[in-house]
Each structure stands twice: as C-alpha cells, then as structure tokens.
Amino acid sequence: MNNYLEIIVFALVLSADSFSAAIALGLRKHNWRDSLKFALTSGGIEALVAFIGAIGGAGVLAQFDFIDHWISFFILLAVAVHMMMEAIAELKSEEDSEEPKLFHSYIKILLVSFATSLDAFAIGITLGISGKNVIPYVFAIGLCAFLSTVVGMAIAQKAFAKLGAWLSFVGSFVLILLAIKFLSDGLS
C-alpha cells in the first residue's frame, strides 16, 4: 500500500507542470484532437524522460545537472515570448479577420512538453539508483501528465470562449512564471 501511495505522489507532483502548461497553451482555440495530441505528447515525453533517467543513472545527471534548469528556462521563455507576439498580432488583426487562430504547432507542443518534463529525468535517476521497479512509476507519471494536460486544456477552453486572445497574454505569463520557477529551483 505504501508503495502505491509513493507512486501516486510522484506522478501527481510531476504532472503539475503539465497542467500549468496545458492551461497556458490551451488558451488558444482548440478542439479535442488538439487536446489529445498535446496530452499524448506531454504524457509520453514525461514517461520517456523518467524512463531514460532511470536507465541512465547518476552519471547522466552529473553531466546535465548544472544546466537543466537553464534549458527549461530558455525553452519556456522563448515559447512565452512567441505566444505574446502572436497575441499582439491577433489583437491587431481581430477586426480584419473572423478566422480563428489555429492551435499551436507540434514543434511548440514538443518543446513545452520537453521543458516541463526535465524534472521527471531527475526523478527517474533517483528511481533507477534506488533499485525500485521503475515501470509502475513511469506508467503513473505518463498517465498523470496525460490526464492533467487534458484537464488543463478543458479548463482553458472554457476560459477562451469568454476572453479569447487576451488570455494568450495570461498563458505566456504562466509560462514565464514556470520558467522562473525552474531556474530558481535549479540555482538554489
């Protein structure tokens, strides 16, 4: 029983960043296929990165520990700035066009999913070193990231219906806050 609780706690903690990123990116008009694509990518990358960490061990952590927070920071900051520029352009052209802006590119989804999953790498390393069976952890981490992304996208979609492009600014600030969080955690 205690082991199951540990697995759930690890998975829920790691899925918080996926949830925040889903709200940030989900503030743009999207459909269920976009939500599914983002959730599968987020959950898949989170699980994959945790698994790679588990099999990579402490040697890999030593190679990237000094820079992982900077990688997350700059990826999320770049995506946030790009979202702000898109929101400004959308607000300027709002009266000219009635076509809704398409959901984010798959490259952006990959970048955000990767940036929010770097902490799963460290957890994976910890699990690998501990000698625990990593499969239930990896499965739970991926599943929770998937589910939290779906929920975050659904919440964001309800908000988008009311406020539109203005929420892209909010989403970009959420990503900036995530970037700052990753950087401050890594520097402390």
C-alpha positions in Angstrom: 0.0 0.0 0.0 2.8 2.4 0.9 4.5 1.8 -2.4 1.3 2.7 -4.4 1.0 5.9 -2.4 4.6 6.8 -3.3 3.9 6.1 -7.0 0.8 8.3 -7.0 2.5 11.1 -5.1 5.5 11.1 -7.6 3.1 11.1 -10.5 0.9 13.9 -9.2 3.7 16.2 -8.3 5.3 15.8 -11.7 2.0 16.4 -13.5 1.6 19.9 -12.0 3.9 21.4 -14.7 2.0 19.6 -17.4 -1.3 21.0 -16.0 0.1 24.6 -16.0 1.5 24.3 -19.5 -1.9 22.9 -20.7 -3.7 25.9 -19.3 -1.2 28.3 -20.9 -1.3 26.7 -24.3 -4.9 25.7 -24.2 -6.0 29.4 -24.0 -5.9 29.4 -27.8 -8.9 28.0 -29.6 -8.6 24.2 -29.9 -10.6 21.0 -30.5 -10.5 17.6 -28.9 -7.8 16.4 -31.3 -5.5 19.2 -30.3 -6.1 18.3 -26.6 -5.4 14.6 -27.3 -2.3 15.4 -29.3 -0.9 17.7 -26.6 -1.9 15.2 -23.8 -0.3 12.2 -25.6 2.9 14.2 -26.2 3.0 15.6 -22.7 2.4 12.2 -21.0 4.6 10.3 -23.5 7.6 12.6 -23.1 7.2 12.8 -19.3 7.2 8.9 -19.1 10.0 8.6 -21.6 12.2 11.1 -19.8 11.6 9.4 -16.5 12.5 6.1 -18.0 15.6 7.4 -19.6 16.6 8.9 -16.3 16.1 5.6 -14.6 18.3 3.7 -17.0 20.8 6.5 -17.4 21.7 6.7 -13.8 23.7 9.2 -11.8 26.4 9.6 -14.4 23.9 11.3 -16.8 22.6 13.5 -14.0 26.1 14.7 -13.3 26.5 15.7 -17.0 23.4 17.9 -17.1 22.5 18.9 -13.6 24.3 22.2 -13.8 22.4 23.2 -17.0 19.0 21.5 -16.9 17.2 24.5 -15.3 18.7 26.9 -17.8 17.4 24.7 -20.7 13.9 24.7 -19.3 14.1 28.4 -18.6 15.1 29.4 -22.1 12.7 27.0 -23.9 9.7 28.2 -21.8 10.7 31.8 -22.1 11.1 31.5 -25.9 7.6 29.9 -26.2 6.1 32.6 -23.9 7.6 35.4 -25.9 6.3 33.8 -29.1 2.8 33.5 -27.6 2.9 37.2 -26.6 3.9 38.2 -30.2 1.1 36.0 -31.6 -1.4 37.5 -29.2 -0.4 41.1 -30.1 -0.7 40.2 -33.8 -4.1 38.5 -33.2 -5.4 41.6 -31.3 -4.3 43.9 -34.1 -5.9 41.8 -36.8 -9.0 40.9 -34.8 -11.3 43.3 -36.6 -9.8 42.4 -40.0 -10.4 38.7 -39.8 -13.0 36.4 -38.5 -11.0 33.2 -38.9 -9.8 31.8 -35.5 -6.1 31.3 -35.0 -5.0 27.7 -35.3 -3.8 25.8 -32.3 0.0 25.8 -31.6 2.4 24.0 -33.8 3.5 20.5 -32.9 7.1 21.8 -32.5 5.9 24.2 -29.8 4.0 21.3 -28.1 7.1 19.2 -28.2 9.3 22.0 -26.8 6.9 22.8 -23.9 6.4 19.1 -23.1 10.2 18.5 -23.0 10.8 21.6 -20.9 8.2 20.6 -18.3 9.5 17.1 -18.1 13.1 17.7 -17.2 12.2 17.2 -13.5 11.0 13.7 -14.4 14.5 12.9 -15.6 15.9 13.6 -12.1 13.1 11.5 -10.5 13.9 8.7 -13.0 17.5 8.8 -12.0 16.6 8.6 -8.3 14.3 5.6 -9.0 17.0 3.9 -11.1 19.6 4.3 -8.3 17.1 3.1 -5.7 16.8 -0.2 -7.4 13.0 0.0 -7.5 10.9 -1.4 -10.3 10.5 1.8 -12.4 7.8 0.5 -14.7 4.8 1.4 -12.4 6.4 4.8 -11.7 6.9 5.5 -15.4 3.4 4.4 -16.3 1.8 6.5 -13.5 4.0 9.6 -14.4 2.9 9.4 -18.0 -0.7 8.8 -17.2 -0.9 11.7 -14.7 0.8 14.0 -17.1 -1.7 12.9 -19.8 -4.7 13.4 -17.6 -3.6 16.7 -16.1 -3.0 18.0 -19.7 -6.5 17.0 -20.7 -8.0 18.7 -17.7 -5.9 21.8 -18.1 -6.9 22.1 -21.8 -10.6 21.7 -20.9 -10.4 24.4 -18.3 -8.5 26.7 -20.7 -11.1 26.1 -23.4 -13.9 27.3 -21.2 -11.9 30.5 -20.4 -11.0 31.0 -24.1 -14.7 31.0 -25.1 -15.2 34.1 -22.9 -11.9 36.1 -23.3 -10.1 35.0 -26.5 -6.7 36.4 -27.4 -6.3 38.3 -24.1 -5.8 35.0 -22.4 -2.8 34.3 -24.6 -1.1 37.0 -22.6 -2.1 35.3 -19.4 -0.8 32.0 -20.8 2.5 33.5 -21.7 2.9 34.9 -18.2 2.1 31.5 -16.8 4.9 30.0 -18.9 7.3 32.8 -17.8 6.5 32.0 -14.2 7.1 28.3 -14.9 10.5 29.3 -16.5 11.4 31.4 -13.5 10.4 28.6 -11.1 12.6 26.1 -13.0 15.5 28.5 -13.0 15.2 29.4 -9.3 14.8 25.7 -8.3 17.9 24.8 -10.3 20.0 27.7 -8.9 19.1 27.0 -5.2 
